[in-house]
Amino acid sequence: MENLLYDIKACTLCKEHLPLGPNPVVQGSLESKIMIVGQAPGKIVHETGIPWNDKSGDNLRQWLGIEKETFYDASKIALVPMGFCYPGRGKSGDLPPRPECAPLWHPKLLDFMNKVAFTILVGNYAQAYYLQEKRKLTDTVRDYNKYLPDYFPLPHPSPRNNIWQAKNPWFKQEVLPALQEKVAKILG
């Protein structure tokens, strides 16, 4: 596992497509119990090398009902983005994750992380890849029970999605309590 994480962090496969160059960001261990599959590191995460080290990460930890110490404990939580490097900026936010990463690295990580009991899929890219469905994010998140016990779909926790949350009050009332209960049960 250590060698695989080293290989991921040394990856330069798509460097010509990365405006700030490669800096793969990932967290995991043989003991990880929960895997969180996100989109791709933002600029702050690229600069610090710490996954979810921004407002989105603060929101995600609040949604999960866990503290930073637990979140950054690789024996408990694996943090695996769809694209391991910052993809750059587009017209309306960050560009999509590079398509090379997940097919290349996710199966290898999962071969080692066989204690993962639960995978949280953050955003459309993770949901499309793992659920093999093309659905609207709102419908997928609303139907989270359909994907249990293996997967739990979430919207991206970016503050930019506050409008989505305001339009969908069921998310905070129904989905987040179910998520927190599942996370607490797995982490003990």
For each residue, the residues with C-beta under 8 A, 3 or more apart:
1: 4 5 28 29 30 112 113
2: 5 6
3: 6 7
4: 1 7 8 108 109 112
5: 1 2 8 9 26 28
6: 2 3 9 10
7: 3 4 10 11
8: 4 5 11 24 26 84 105 109
9: 5 6 24 26
10: 6 7 24
11: 7 8 22 24 84 105
12: 15 22
13: 100 101 104
14: 17 18 22 85 98 100 101
15: 12 18 21 22
16:
17: 14 87 98
18: 14 15 21 22 85 86 87 88 98
19: 86 88 89
20: 23 43 46 86 88
21: 15 18
22: 11 12 14 15 18 85
23: 20 41 46 49 85 86
24: 8 9 10 11 84 85
25: 41 45 46 49 50 51 79 81 84 85
26: 5 8 9 51 79 80 81 84 105 109
27: 51 72 74 77 78 79 80
28: 1 5 32 35 74 78 79 80 109 112 113
29: 1 32 74 75 78 113
30: 1 112 113 115
31: 74 75 76 115
32: 28 29 35 74 75 76 77 78 113 115 116
33: 75 76 77 115 116 117 118 186 187
34: 76 77 78 116 117 118 119 120 183 186 187
35: 28 32 77 78 80 113 116 118 119 120
36: 52 60 77 78 79 80 119 120 122
37: 80 81 82 106 119 120 121 122 126 129 130
38: 51 52 79 80 81 82 122 123 126 156
39: 81 82 83 94 96 97 122 123 125 126 156
40: 81 82 83 84 85 86 87 94 96 97 98
41: 23 25 45 46 51 81 83 84 85 86
42: 45 46 54 56 86 94
43: 20 46 47 86 89 94
44: 47 48 53 54
45: 25 41 42 48 49 50 51 52 53 54 86
46: 20 23 25 41 42 43 49 85 86
47: 43 44
48: 44 45 53
49: 23 25 45 46
50: 25 45 53 72
51: 25 26 27 38 41 45 57 79 81
52: 36 38 45 56 57 60 61 71 79
53: 44 45 48 50 57
54: 42 44 45 57 58
55: 58 59 158 159
56: 42 52 59 60 156 157 158 159
57: 51 52 53 54 60 61 71 157
58: 54 55 61 62
59: 55 56 62 63 157 158 159
60: 36 52 56 57 63 64 122 154 157
61: 52 57 58 64 66 67 68 71
62: 58 59 65
63: 59 60 154 157 176 179 180
64: 60 61 71 120 179 180 183
65: 62 179 180 183 184
66: 61 70 71 77 183 187
67: 61 70 71
68: 61 71 72
69: 72 73
70: 66 67 73 76 77 187
71: 52 57 61 64 66 67 68 77
72: 27 50 68 69 77
73: 69 70 76 77
74: 27 28 29 31 32 77 78
75: 29 31 32 33
76: 31 32 33 34 70 73 187
77: 27 32 33 34 35 36 66 70 71 72 73 74
78: 27 28 29 32 34 35 36 74 109 113 116
79: 25 26 27 28 36 38 51 52
80: 26 27 28 35 36 37 38 106 109
81: 25 26 37 38 39 40 41 51 84 97 101
82: 37 38 39 40 97 101 102 125 126 129
83: 39 40 41 87 96 97 98 99 101 102
84: 8 11 24 25 26 40 41 81 98 101 105
85: 14 18 22 23 24 25 40 41 46 98 101
86: 18 19 20 23 40 41 42 43 45 46 94
87: 17 18 40 83 94 95 96 97 98
88: 18 19 20 94 95
89: 19 43 93 94 95
90: 93 94 95
91:
92:
93: 89 90 160
94: 39 40 42 43 86 87 88 89 90
95: 87 88 89 90
96: 39 40 83 87 99 125
97: 39 40 81 82 83 87 101 102 125
98: 14 17 18 40 83 84 85 87 101
99: 83 96 102 103
100: 13 14 103 104
101: 13 14 81 82 83 84 85 97 98 104 105 106
102: 82 83 97 99 105 106 129
103: 99 100 106 107
104: 13 100 101 108
105: 8 11 26 84 101 102 108 109
106: 37 80 101 102 103 109 110 129
107: 103 110 111
108: 4 104 105 111 112
109: 4 8 26 28 78 80 105 106 112 113
110: 106 107 113 114 116
111: 107 108 114
112: 1 4 28 30 108 109
113: 1 28 29 30 32 35 78 109 110 116
114: 110 111
115: 30 31 32 33
116: 32 33 34 35 78 110 113 119
117: 33 34 186
118: 33 34 35 149 150 151 152 182 183 186
119: 34 35 36 37 116 130 150 151 152
120: 34 35 36 37 64 151 152 154 179
121: 37 126 127 130 131 147 151 152 153 154
122: 36 37 38 39 60 126 154 155 156 157
123: 38 39 126 127 137 154 155 156
124: 127 128 137
125: 39 82 96 97 128 129
126: 37 38 39 82 121 122 123 129 130
127: 121 123 124 130 131 133 135 137 140 153
128: 124 125 131 132 133 134
129: 37 82 102 106 125 126 132
130: 37 119 121 126 127 151
131: 121 127 128 135 140 147 151 153
132: 128 129
133: 127 128 140
134: 128
135: 127 131 139 140
136: 139 140
137: 123 124 127 140 141 153 155
138: 141 142 155 164 168
139: 135 136 142 143
140: 127 131 133 135 136 137 143 144 147 153
141: 137 138 144 153 154 155 168 171 175
142: 138 139 168 170 175
143: 139 140 146 147
144: 140 141 147 148 152 153 175 178 179
145: 148 178
146: 143
147: 121 131 140 143 144 150 151 152 153
148: 144 145 151 152 182
149: 118
150: 118 119 147
151: 118 119 120 121 130 131 147 148
152: 118 119 120 121 144 147 148 179 182
153: 121 127 131 137 140 141 144 147
154: 60 63 120 121 122 123 141 157 175 179
155: 122 123 137 138 141 161 164 165 171
156: 38 39 56 122 123 160 161
157: 56 57 59 60 63 122 154 161
158: 55 56 59 161
159: 55 56 59 162
160: 93 156 163
161: 155 156 157 158 164 165
162: 159 165 166
163: 160 166 167
164: 138 155 161 167 168
165: 155 161 162 168 169 171 172
166: 162 163 169
167: 163 164
168: 138 141 142 164 165 171
169: 165 166 172 173
170: 142 173 174 175
171: 141 155 165 168 174 175 176
172: 165 169 175 176
173: 169 170 176 177
174: 170 171 177 178
175: 141 142 144 154 170 171 172 178 179
176: 63 171 172 173 179 180
177: 173 174 180 181
178: 144 145 174 175 181 182
179: 63 64 65 120 144 152 154 175 176 182 183
180: 63 64 65 176 177 183 184
181: 177 178 184 185
182: 118 148 152 178 179 185 186
183: 34 64 65 66 118 179 180 186 187
184: 65 180 181 187 188
185: 181 182 188
186: 33 34 117 118 182 183
187: 33 34 66 70 76 183 184
188: 184 185
